[in-house]
Every structure is written in C-alpha cells, then in structure tokens.
C-alpha cells in the first residue's frame, strides 16, 4: 500500500477542529493518546535505507507498521504496510531478542475525521499542534484548500524531524517526544 500525507501546523485545537468540520469532514475516532516506538538495529540499517518500523499503542490496540523510503514529490509518499498485533509488549521483546532496539519514542493526542478520500488527524504533540491529512492526492489538496492552506504550507517531515527542529523552542531536552505527564495534558 502507498501512504500519501501532509502535515499542517495549527495554533488552536478548537479552531482547527471547527475548520475541519466546516471543510465537510465528520468525526471518525475520538481524542486518545497514541504512544509510538520506532525500532532499528544497532548499525541503523532501517534509518540508513530511509525506512521505519513502528509499534503503536492506541487505546489498548497495538499496530506494527513498516514504512519504506519517502519518494520525492509535493506530498510525503511512501510504501506502508500495517497490521494489528495482539500484544505490543510481546512483539517489542521479540524485536529486541532479534537485535533491534527502540531508538525513538513519541506521544500525541489524536482525534480523527473523514472526508472525501482522506483521513484527517488533529494531533496535539509536545512540540505543537498539527493537522495530518492522509489519502488521495486530490482529496489532500481539496481539504487543504478548504482549510485555507496551500502546498507552501505543507510539512513533509516526520514527527522525529519536527521534534529535533522544535524541541528547544518548547524547552524539551530529552531524546524522545513525550509529554511530561500525559494525564495532566490539558484536554481540548
């Protein structure tokens, strides 16, 4: 499967939510905490190839995702394969036994909406709030336009790249993009 997506930086969760609804999207999944862990070998085999292997914990459900190298273009496009796994902790142990380790962890509060041929995520992270639009190219462009955005506003970087670029601005000095105390993070 091919994943195509862009991110947009937003200033206000309530305003972004209202704009997403006004653009014709409808709620798909409610706000919840997602915890992601990226794995690699000691010699960074996956990162050197531009690939990622992720375990995501999302409301008691775990997913394993492989992402291939990003293809050049106006949107972030790459091969992606994802499957539900019954126990993320067990798979973490298996991957570690096979010589892999977690090299980056990150958290975000995410709620999702659907419109046209796209899923729209509203992500609250320790480094700011983002809208992520994933789907067909025409749908991404149409939704971005309905949100008052142009391709010049598109962010193609990963949350890891954004974390490295923005962590000083937010006073974060750890190696991972984690909420200091996710349960005290203000509900929006």
Backbone bond lengths (Angstrom), bond angles and torsions (degrees), N, CA, C in turn:
res aa  C-N    CA-C-N  psi(-1)  N-CA   C-N-CA  omega(-1)  CA-C   N-CA-C  phi
1 X - - - 1.454 - - 1.527 108.81 -
2 X 1.319 116.03 146.73 1.459 121.78 178.12 1.530 108.68 -104.37
3 X 1.329 115.11 128.85 1.464 121.65 176.22 1.526 107.67 -98.82
4 X 1.325 115.98 134.06 1.470 121.97 175.98 1.518 106.56 -131.52
5 X 1.341 116.08 127.00 1.461 118.79 -176.65 1.524 111.35 -156.00
6 X 1.320 113.46 163.37 1.471 122.45 171.39 1.526 106.94 -142.67
7 X 1.324 115.94 159.47 1.462 122.16 172.19 1.518 108.49 -118.13
8 X 1.323 115.20 152.60 1.463 122.93 174.44 1.520 107.70 -130.72
9 X 1.305 117.79 131.22 1.464 121.70 175.78 1.521 108.64 -78.02
10 X 1.329 117.13 133.00 1.463 121.95 178.61 1.530 108.95 -127.93
11 X 1.313 116.11 157.12 1.457 120.69 -176.16 1.520 113.65 -96.44
12 X 1.334 116.83 -29.87 1.459 120.53 -172.28 1.521 110.40 -134.82
13 X 1.313 116.39 126.49 1.467 120.70 177.80 1.528 111.09 -62.08
14 X 1.336 119.27 -50.46 1.480 118.15 -179.40 1.532 113.45 -60.06
15 X 1.333 117.20 -40.91 1.465 119.83 178.98 1.526 110.83 -66.79
16 X 1.339 117.04 -41.20 1.467 120.62 178.90 1.526 110.27 -63.52
17 X 1.329 117.29 -43.33 1.465 121.63 179.33 1.526 109.92 -60.85
18 X 1.322 116.60 -45.65 1.469 120.76 179.82 1.529 110.91 -63.14
19 X 1.326 117.49 -40.37 1.468 121.02 179.54 1.529 111.12 -66.31
20 X 1.336 117.03 -38.28 1.469 120.84 178.60 1.528 110.04 -63.35
21 X 1.331 116.38 -44.92 1.471 120.86 178.51 1.532 109.94 -64.65
22 X 1.340 116.89 -43.55 1.469 120.82 179.50 1.533 111.33 -63.42
23 X 1.325 117.33 -26.47 1.469 121.30 178.62 1.526 111.86 -76.97
24 X 1.336 117.12 -1.60 1.456 120.92 175.89 1.520 114.99 101.56
25 X 1.324 117.07 6.62 1.464 119.91 179.17 1.518 110.43 -82.74
26 X 1.332 115.73 156.24 1.455 119.92 176.01 1.524 108.83 -124.24
27 X 1.325 117.05 150.66 1.467 120.38 -178.03 1.530 111.77 -59.26
28 X 1.322 115.65 137.97 1.452 122.65 -179.15 1.535 110.79 -116.37
29 X 1.340 117.01 -50.85 1.466 122.27 178.47 1.521 108.70 -138.40
30 X 1.316 115.94 138.84 1.458 120.76 -176.69 1.536 111.28 -73.85
31 X 1.309 115.26 168.82 1.464 122.62 -179.55 1.527 109.98 -63.84
32 X 1.361 115.45 130.09 1.450 120.90 178.04 1.527 108.80 -154.97
33 X 1.309 115.88 163.13 1.461 121.73 179.52 1.522 109.80 -84.64
34 X 1.322 116.11 129.32 1.457 121.76 171.66 1.523 108.01 -111.02
35 X 1.324 115.57 135.14 1.456 121.49 177.43 1.519 107.78 -121.58
36 X 1.327 115.64 121.24 1.460 122.03 -175.73 1.520 110.73 -116.51
37 X 1.325 115.80 144.97 1.460 122.45 175.29 1.523 108.02 -132.46
38 X 1.337 116.28 127.14 1.457 122.21 177.15 1.520 109.00 -98.48
39 X 1.326 116.31 136.09 1.459 122.70 -176.45 1.526 110.33 -114.42
40 X 1.332 115.14 150.99 1.457 121.36 173.47 1.524 108.50 -159.68
41 X 1.310 115.01 172.93 1.461 121.20 176.13 1.529 108.57 -85.97
42 X 1.327 116.93 168.61 1.465 120.63 179.06 1.527 111.82 -61.08
43 X 1.331 117.76 -31.93 1.467 120.13 179.87 1.538 112.27 -92.12
44 X 1.336 116.90 12.57 1.471 123.90 173.80 1.531 112.82 58.76
45 X 1.310 116.28 41.91 1.464 121.61 -178.86 1.530 111.74 -54.86
46 X 1.328 117.31 -46.70 1.472 119.93 -177.27 1.524 111.35 -68.71
47 X 1.323 117.60 -47.64 1.469 120.18 -178.54 1.522 111.65 -61.92
48 X 1.327 117.44 -39.45 1.472 120.24 179.17 1.525 110.89 -63.70
49 X 1.323 117.69 -28.25 1.467 122.00 177.14 1.532 112.40 -87.90
50 X 1.343 117.00 -3.01 1.463 120.52 -177.93 1.517 112.97 77.59
51 X 1.335 116.95 21.44 1.464 122.29 -177.38 1.523 110.78 -106.28
52 X 1.314 115.80 166.66 1.463 121.35 177.19 1.520 109.61 -142.00
53 X 1.330 115.19 144.24 1.461 122.87 173.53 1.518 106.42 -125.72
54 X 1.344 116.19 120.22 1.458 120.77 -171.81 1.519 111.44 -128.29
55 X 1.324 114.70 140.66 1.463 120.94 164.87 1.524 106.34 -110.13
56 X 1.329 115.92 125.14 1.472 122.21 178.46 1.515 108.61 -113.15
57 X 1.335 115.44 130.99 1.462 121.95 170.98 1.520 107.01 -105.66
58 X 1.323 115.59 123.56 1.456 122.13 -172.18 1.526 108.88 -142.45
59 X 1.319 116.50 101.13 1.475 122.53 176.80 1.529 112.44 54.65
60 X 1.326 116.43 47.18 1.452 120.35 177.58 1.515 114.60 81.89
61 X 1.307 117.18 1.13 1.462 123.07 179.95 1.529 107.92 -113.69
62 X 1.320 116.86 139.23 1.468 120.80 179.05 1.520 110.28 -116.13
63 X 1.332 115.70 142.19 1.462 122.42 179.41 1.523 109.19 -129.62
64 X 1.324 116.17 140.28 1.456 122.25 171.77 1.517 106.74 -107.10
65 X 1.333 116.23 129.25 1.457 121.27 -177.40 1.517 110.32 -130.75
66 X 1.329 115.98 131.79 1.459 122.06 169.71 1.513 107.29 -109.18
67 X 1.347 116.08 132.80 1.456 121.65 177.08 1.520 108.27 -122.97
68 X 1.329 115.84 129.54 1.455 121.41 177.99 1.517 111.34 -81.43
69 X 1.328 116.47 -176.88 1.470 120.65 -179.99 1.532 111.52 -62.64
70 X 1.330 115.97 147.08 1.461 121.71 176.74 1.524 108.76 -72.07
71 X 1.340 115.01 134.04 1.458 121.39 178.35 1.527 109.20 -90.89
72 X 1.329 118.20 143.99 1.467 119.61 179.14 1.527 110.85 -62.14
73 X 1.320 115.79 143.92 1.452 120.28 177.38 1.511 111.66 158.90
74 X 1.341 116.78 178.24 1.472 121.64 -176.35 1.530 113.23 -76.40
75 X 1.333 116.77 -11.42 1.462 122.51 177.83 1.520 107.59 -129.63
76 X 1.309 116.30 156.99 1.463 119.71 177.55 1.526 107.89 -76.63
77 X 1.323 115.60 113.85 1.461 121.85 -175.66 1.519 108.01 -127.90
78 X 1.343 115.62 130.25 1.468 120.21 179.49 1.518 110.40 -160.51
79 X 1.320 115.20 159.74 1.457 120.98 173.21 1.526 108.52 -67.30
80 X 1.350 115.82 139.46 1.464 120.09 177.97 1.526 109.06 -143.91
81 X 1.326 114.93 134.88 1.462 121.59 174.61 1.520 106.98 -130.13
82 X 1.335 116.01 129.20 1.465 120.38 -175.81 1.520 109.46 -137.18
83 X 1.330 115.27 142.57 1.456 120.22 178.14 1.520 109.99 -145.38
84 X 1.309 115.83 148.81 1.464 121.91 175.35 1.527 107.79 -74.12
85 X 1.322 116.50 137.10 1.462 121.26 175.02 1.523 107.89 -120.57
86 X 1.312 116.12 148.75 1.469 118.81 -174.00 1.519 113.20 -77.51
87 X 1.336 118.36 -26.04 1.466 119.93 -176.73 1.525 109.87 -149.90
88 X 1.324 116.38 102.94 1.457 121.74 -179.27 1.517 113.00 -62.37
89 X 1.340 117.21 -34.62 1.469 120.40 179.57 1.523 111.20 -66.41
90 X 1.329 116.98 -40.65 1.465 120.49 178.69 1.530 109.73 -65.48
91 X 1.345 116.91 -44.14 1.460 119.08 179.43 1.530 110.97 -64.51
92 X 1.319 117.73 -37.65 1.468 120.73 175.59 1.524 109.73 -57.44
93 X 1.325 116.56 -45.89 1.470 120.87 178.98 1.537 110.52 -61.53
94 X 1.318 117.48 -43.22 1.468 121.02 179.27 1.530 110.23 -61.54
95 X 1.329 117.43 -47.11 1.461 120.45 -179.67 1.528 111.14 -62.01
96 X 1.337 116.61 -41.25 1.467 119.97 177.67 1.518 111.24 -64.74
97 X 1.315 117.51 -38.29 1.468 121.37 177.07 1.526 110.84 -64.10
98 X 1.321 117.12 -31.54 1.460 121.81 178.63 1.531 113.09 -82.58
99 X 1.339 117.03 3.97 1.459 120.82 175.98 1.512 115.54 98.01
100 X 1.313 117.59 10.06 1.467 120.42 177.42 1.525 108.73 -97.57
101 X 1.316 115.65 163.48 1.464 120.83 177.40 1.529 108.99 -147.31
102 X 1.329 115.26 159.02 1.470 120.45 175.20 1.527 107.05 -75.65
103 X 1.319 116.68 124.69 1.467 119.41 177.64 1.527 112.30 -110.11
104 X 1.339 117.22 -14.24 1.471 119.95 176.10 1.513 109.25 -155.25
105 X 1.328 115.43 132.10 1.462 123.11 174.37 1.531 108.30 -117.22
106 X 1.325 115.28 144.21 1.463 118.34 175.28 1.515 110.36 -151.14
107 X 1.324 113.76 152.08 1.466 122.10 -179.11 1.521 109.35 -125.01
108 X 1.311 113.71 152.34 1.459 120.09 171.66 1.518 108.53 -157.45
109 X 1.318 115.08 149.08 1.455 120.36 168.26 1.515 105.52 -91.30
110 X 1.328 116.57 126.52 1.462 120.95 -175.55 1.513 109.98 -128.31
111 X 1.340 115.33 137.23 1.462 121.25 165.06 1.519 106.08 -126.69
112 X 1.350 115.67 149.50 1.452 119.19 -172.89 1.518 111.97 -125.10
113 X 1.334 112.97 149.74 1.452 122.69 179.96 1.528 107.39 -132.58
114 X 1.322 116.67 160.30 1.462 121.58 177.51 1.523 109.35 -125.37
115 X 1.325 115.67 141.16 1.462 122.47 175.08 1.512 107.75 -158.80
116 X 1.324 115.39 138.99 1.465 121.27 179.35 1.529 109.17 49.71
117 X 1.321 115.82 -130.49 1.468 122.41 -178.48 1.537 108.47 -102.93
118 X 1.336 117.09 45.59 1.461 119.23 -173.98 1.529 111.76 -149.79
119 X 1.310 112.84 155.67 1.465 121.86 169.34 1.519 107.06 -112.12
120 X 1.313 115.83 133.16 1.460 121.76 -179.12 1.520 107.22 -114.18
121 X 1.334 115.78 122.98 1.460 120.65 178.90 1.518 108.81 -109.80
122 X 1.319 115.63 137.15 1.458 122.43 172.65 1.522 105.51 -106.37
123 X 1.336 116.17 109.23 1.463 122.78 -172.84 1.523 111.55 -109.89
124 X 1.322 115.83 120.51 1.462 122.02 172.32 1.519 106.94 -99.14
125 X 1.341 116.70 117.41 1.453 121.31 -176.53 1.526 110.14 -122.72
126 X 1.325 117.81 168.25 1.470 119.61 175.19 1.528 113.38 -64.86
127 X 1.340 118.60 -11.38 1.470 122.06 -178.73 1.526 112.69 -115.02
128 X 1.324 116.84 19.35 1.453 120.40 178.34 1.514 112.21 124.28
129 X 1.326 114.37 179.33 1.459 121.48 -177.24 1.523 109.08 -111.87
130 X 1.344 115.04 135.77 1.450 121.47 -175.27 1.525 109.83 -133.90
131 X 1.319 115.04 148.60 1.463 121.96 166.30 1.523 105.30 -101.96
132 X 1.323 116.22 130.71 1.462 121.01 175.31 1.523 107.09 -115.90
133 X 1.315 116.67 126.26 1.465 121.91 179.03 1.524 107.27 -113.82
134 X 1.319 116.20 123.06 1.465 121.96 -179.20 1.516 108.75 -125.87
135 X 1.338 116.36 132.09 1.459 120.14 177.90 1.510 111.20 159.51
136 X 1.330 115.01 -150.82 1.456 120.93 178.01 1.517 111.59 -72.68
137 X 1.327 115.51 153.04 1.469 120.22 -175.90 1.525 112.15 -58.45
138 X 1.334 117.10 -46.54 1.479 119.57 -179.63 1.514 112.01 -62.76
139 X 1.340 116.92 -40.12 1.464 120.07 179.12 1.520 111.01 -65.25
140 X 1.327 117.02 -42.31 1.469 120.17 178.75 1.521 110.04 -60.31
141 X 1.323 116.75 -47.20 1.471 120.45 179.78 1.522 111.36 -62.57
142 X 1.334 117.55 -42.63 1.472 121.03 -178.85 1.522 111.35 -65.32
143 X 1.320 116.84 -42.93 1.469 120.11 -179.32 1.525 110.44 -68.76
144 X 1.326 116.66 -43.04 1.464 119.56 177.63 1.532 110.20 -59.24
145 X 1.324 116.52 -42.70 1.469 120.95 178.38 1.529 110.54 -62.88
146 X 1.334 117.48 -43.02 1.468 121.34 178.36 1.529 111.42 -63.52
147 X 1.328 116.40 -24.96 1.469 121.02 177.02 1.528 111.36 -88.16
148 X 1.331 116.77 3.44 1.465 120.95 179.17 1.517 113.34 79.05
149 X 1.324 117.05 24.05 1.463 121.46 -177.42 1.522 110.69 -115.62
150 X 1.331 114.69 157.64 1.460 122.48 178.11 1.525 108.78 -122.99
151 X 1.334 117.13 169.83 1.466 119.23 176.82 1.532 114.13 -56.25
152 X 1.329 117.62 -24.02 1.471 120.02 176.19 1.528 111.83 -64.01
153 X 1.332 117.26 -22.15 1.469 121.91 179.87 1.524 112.38 -87.40
154 X 1.323 117.95 -10.14 1.463 121.11 -174.11 1.527 110.92 -67.10
155 X 1.315 115.42 132.09 1.460 123.08 173.64 1.523 105.90 -106.94
156 X 1.333 116.40 125.04 1.462 120.76 -177.81 1.527 111.88 -107.16
157 X 1.304 116.79 -1.74 1.467 121.34 -177.23 1.525 111.04 -73.98
158 X 1.313 115.84 157.14 1.465 122.35 175.18 1.525 109.11 -79.00
159 X 1.340 116.11 168.18 1.460 118.47 174.53 1.523 111.07 -64.42
160 X 1.313 118.85 -29.76 1.469 121.20 174.87 1.528 110.05 -62.70
161 X 1.331 117.37 -48.87 1.464 121.07 178.93 1.513 111.94 -62.34
162 X 1.334 116.67 -42.30 1.466 120.17 177.88 1.521 111.12 -64.65
163 X 1.328 116.74 -38.81 1.463 121.08 177.63 1.534 110.27 -59.82
164 X 1.314 117.64 -47.19 1.464 120.71 -179.67 1.530 111.21 -62.91
165 X 1.332 116.95 -37.73 1.461 121.44 -178.65 1.526 113.02 -75.37
166 X 1.334 118.41 -28.99 1.467 121.29 -170.44 1.529 115.16 -114.89
167 X 1.333 119.38 -6.19 1.464 120.05 -172.25 1.522 113.21 -63.08
168 X 1.337 118.48 -37.30 1.463 119.91 179.06 1.523 110.86 -63.29
169 X 1.322 116.16 -39.84 1.470 121.79 179.11 1.534 111.17 -59.38
170 X 1.330 117.11 -30.61 1.455 121.79 -177.52 1.526 112.33 -103.23
171 X 1.328 117.45 7.73 1.456 121.32 176.56 1.520 113.99 68.40
172 X 1.327 116.63 31.07 1.467 120.96 179.56 1.518 108.64 -100.76
173 X 1.322 116.94 129.03 1.453 118.74 -177.22 1.526 113.40 -121.60
174 X 1.305 118.50 0.67 1.459 121.00 178.86 1.518 111.38 -80.31
175 X 1.320 115.26 176.70 1.463 121.84 -179.36 1.522 112.48 -86.37
176 X 1.339 116.70 -10.45 1.460 120.94 -174.55 1.525 110.33 -124.30
177 X 1.333 116.80 153.24 1.467 122.65 -179.46 1.529 108.69 -94.01
178 X 1.324 114.47 84.66 1.458 121.18 -175.48 1.528 109.41 -124.17
179 X 1.330 115.30 147.38 1.451 119.36 171.28 1.521 107.86 -71.17
180 X 1.315 115.91 141.64 1.461 119.81 179.21 1.515 110.25 -57.65
181 X 1.313 115.88 -44.49 1.464 122.58 175.33 1.514 106.51 -147.25
182 X 1.349 116.04 95.31 1.461 119.90 -172.30 1.512 113.62 -59.05
183 X 1.313 118.38 -25.13 1.462 120.37 -177.39 1.514 111.91 -79.50
184 X 1.345 117.00 -17.40 1.459 118.56 177.64 1.533 111.20 -97.78
185 X 1.346 116.51 -2.41 1.459 120.17 177.81 1.521 108.63 -61.66
186 X 1.296 115.71 126.87 1.464 121.97 -174.81 1.524 111.52 -56.63
187 X 1.302 116.39 127.85 1.461 121.16 176.31 1.522 108.92 -72.70
188 X 1.309 115.97 138.11 1.471 119.93 -177.76 1.501 111.00 -112.42
